[in-house]
Amino acid sequence: MLPYHLRNLAGVGSEITVEVGDPPTQQAVIDALEASYPALSGTIRDPATMRRRPFIRFFACEEDLSHEPPDAPLPAAVASGAEPFYVIGAMAGG
């Protein structure tokens, strides 16, 4: 699932499906997402460092996965398609 501004940029609905290899990882999901929707390249990860941008967070199975290593396997429920992988734009300001 993508935040509103990234959905509009990619021209997609709130939920999209991508195919990734085994084991599915954050990096594999974002790689597949950027390959399928090139307009998203550089919006979720810094293209020079390939690190998650500071105001983007990753969630799945009610857990914040943002600080997990990008090559760590995703929870089994996400891998099976039972649970979504969320890309969330963090809110900031006062």
C-alpha positions, 0 to 999 in steps of 0.5 A, a space after each residue: 500500500 502506498 501513501 496518497 502522494 506516491 499513488 498519484 505520482 505512479 497513477 495507481 490505486 491504494 494497493 498494488 501487487 508486485 512479484 518478488 523473488 524468494 525470500 521477499 525482502 524490503 529491498 526486493 519489494 522496492 526494487 520491483 515497485 520502482 521497476 514497475 512504476 519508474 515514476 517512483 524511483 528516488 521517491 522512497 529511497 535515495 538513488 545514490 545510497 539506496 537507503 530509505 528516505 527519512 520521512 518514509 516508513 515501512 510497516 507490515 503485520 502491525 510492526 514498524 520495519 523501517 529500521 530492519 535491514 533492507 535484505 531481511 526477509 519480510 514476515 511470512 504473512 507478507 510473503 504469502 500475500 495474506 498481509 500487505 506491506 505498507 509504505 507510509 509517508 511520515 507526518 511532521 510539523 507542528 
